């Protein structure tokens, strides 16, 4: 059922992008609000059908993450330039399309494992999603930076925005790791077990920490660190789940 709402939302985002390109900004804003509401309907429908919040497996990730990005477009629009809004809208559409194309085996709702039935899930998992959202936005800024001439006004403005996104991502990655350790103690009796996902979650933080400790920071170095962090996070979330066996191998 949520697939119907997602399909409608995808087309509304598409029309929104088209209106933005055609410079009909008022109508584009109306379509963005409508698309986000339909997108929210998909999340609510999924929660009702699955009997749990929509952030427990890979498919639900591809539903929730673009919704958070859409909220950024709506409520922090004064901090996002028009060109970047178009790019983010395209990213939202791409992620939703991936969600719709995923095999049915990944979409079928499954009961939560006993370890996941905890109040810590509502703190730990959303923390990481806020980090992922900020990293997604930061990665686009990073790629844009690589194609900007050093010292130009646009490069300086993008670098300032990149710094802000990385700070948000770094904060929530740490919050996610700390709350995850507490959750692990509650569920399994120890704070750290060197589980593959735990280990890679720590690696993500270590890699991103280099961003703040560069001896001679340049826009290229900062951009590369962000891109590498996005790759390690992608492996942490998807690679570990499918390749490495562990306590966090949920799909």
N, C-alpha and C positions, 0 to 999 in steps of 0.2 A: 504493500500500500504506500509506503514512504517513497517508493521509486516513482510513483506518479507525481507526487509533490516535487521530487528532485528534478524530474524531467521538465515540469512547468517552470520551476525556478531557473533551470539552465537556460531556457528560452527567454525568460524575462531578463536575466543577466545579459544575454546576448543582445537583446533589443536595447537594453540600457547602455551597453558599450557602443552600439551603433549610433544611438542618439548623442552620446558624448562626443564621438568622432565627428558627427555632423554639427556639433556645437549647440545642440538643443539641451542646454545644461539643466534647465528647470524640469523638463520632461524626463531627462535622464535620472534626476534625483528621485522623482516620483516612482519610476520603474525600479530603481534600486531599493527603495523602501518596500515596494510591493514584492519584489523578488526575495528580499530578506525575510519578510513575513511568511511567504510560502515555504521558504527554506526552514524557518522555525517550525512550521507545521509538519515538515518531514521529520525533524528531530523529535517532536512530541509524539508523532505517530510511531516512530521506531521505539521510543521509550515505553509506550503503552503495549506494543506488540511483544517486545522483548522482556518486559517487566524489570527493566533496570536502566540506568542512565546510558545515553548513547556514546559511551567512550570506553568500551571494554574489549574491542577487537579492531582489526585492520580496517574492515569496511566502515565501521562507525567513525573511525579516524578521518576517513575521506568525506564524511558528512559533516562532522563537527568543525574541523579545521577551516574549511572555506567559509563556514558561517561566522566564525570569529573574525576572519579577515574582512568579511562583509560588514560586520559591526564596526571595525576600524574605519572603514570607508564612510560609514554613516556618522559616527560620533566624534571622529578626530579628523574631519575633512579639512579643517583650517591648517593642519600640519602637513597635509599631503597635496602636492602639486597636481594639476590636471593631467599632465602626462603620466605621472606615476599612478593616478587613480585608474587610468585606462589599463595600465599594465597589471595592476592588482585585480581588476575586474576580470581580465583575461586569465589570470592565475586561478581565481575562484571557479571560473567556468571549466578550466582544464581539470581541476581536482574533482569537481562534481562528475564530469564525463568519465574519469577513471573509476569513480565509485559505481556509476551505472554499468560499466563494462566489466567489473569484477565478476568472477564466477559465482554462481548461485550458492556453492558450498561455503563461501566466505560471508554471504549475506544472511544465511539462515540463522535466526536467533538461537542461542544456546543458554541453558541455565548457568548462572554464575557459579564458579568454583567456591567452595566454602571459605577459602582464604580471602576471596574478594568481597565477601559480605562484611564490610567493616566501614565505620565512619571515616577511617583514614583514606578510603578510596576517593571520597568527595573532596579531599584536600590535596592528596598526592597527585592524582591523575590530572585534575584541572590545572595544577601548578605547571606541570609539564606542557600542557596544551597552550598555556599563555606563553611559555618559553618558545615552543615551536612556532607560534604565530609571529612572535617578535623576530625569531631567526629567519623565518620565511621572508618577512619584510626586509630584514637586514641583508639577506642574500641578494635580493634584487638591487638594493642600494650598492652592494659590493660590486656586482657586475657592472652597474652603471658607472661606478667610480673608475673601473679599469679602462673605460673608454673616454674618460674625461681628462683633459689636459691639466697637469698639476699646476696649482696656483690660480686656476680660473675661479671665477665667482661661483659658478654652478658646482664645481668640484668641492669647494669649501662648504657650501650649503648642504650638499649630499653627505659629506663626511660628518658634519654636525648631527644630521639625522641618523646616520649610521651609528654614531657613538651612543645616542639615546636608545636605539633599538637593542644594541648589544648589552647595555646596562640592564635593560628589562629582562632580556633573555638570560643573562648570567644570574640575576637575582632569582628568577623562578626555577632555573636549573638546580640551584643550590637548595631552594625550598623543597623542590621535588625530591632531591636526594635525601635530605634530612628527614622529611616526613615519611619517605619510603623506608628508611632505616627503623624508624619508630614502628611503622606498620609491620615490618619484618619481625621485630621483637615480639609484638603482640600476637602475630600469627604463627611464627615458627620458633620463637624462643631465643633468637639472637639478632643483633643489629646488623651484622655483616657476614655473608657466607661465601663471598667471592663468586657468586652466581654470575654467569656471563653478562646478563643485562645490568646487574649492579656494577660490574667492572667497567663496562662500556659507558654507563652513566657517569662514572667518575672520570673516565677518559675524556668525555665531552667537556666537562668542566675544566679539566687541565688544559686541553687544547684552546678553549676560549679564553682562559686566563692569560695566555700569551698576549692577547690583544691589549691588555692593560700594562704589560711589563716589557714592551719593546724598548730596546735601548735607543734606537733611532727610528721612531715611528714615521711611516709614510703611508699615504693612502693605498699604495699597492700592497704593502705588507699587511695592513689592516684588512683589506678586502680579501686577500688570500686566506688569512686566518679564519675569517667568517665563512668562506666557502668550504674550507676543510672541515670546520665544525659542523656545517650543515650535512656534509657527507658522512661524518662519524655519527651524527644523530640519526640520519636515515638508516645507517647500518644497525644502530642500537635498536631502533623501533621495529624495522622490518627484517633486517638480516638475522638478528639474534632470534627473533620469533620463529623463523623458518629454517635456519641453518644450525644454530647451536642449541642443544638441549639444556634446559634449566628450569628453575622454578617459575620463570616468567614467560615460558613458551606458550602464550595464549594467542590464538588467531581468531 
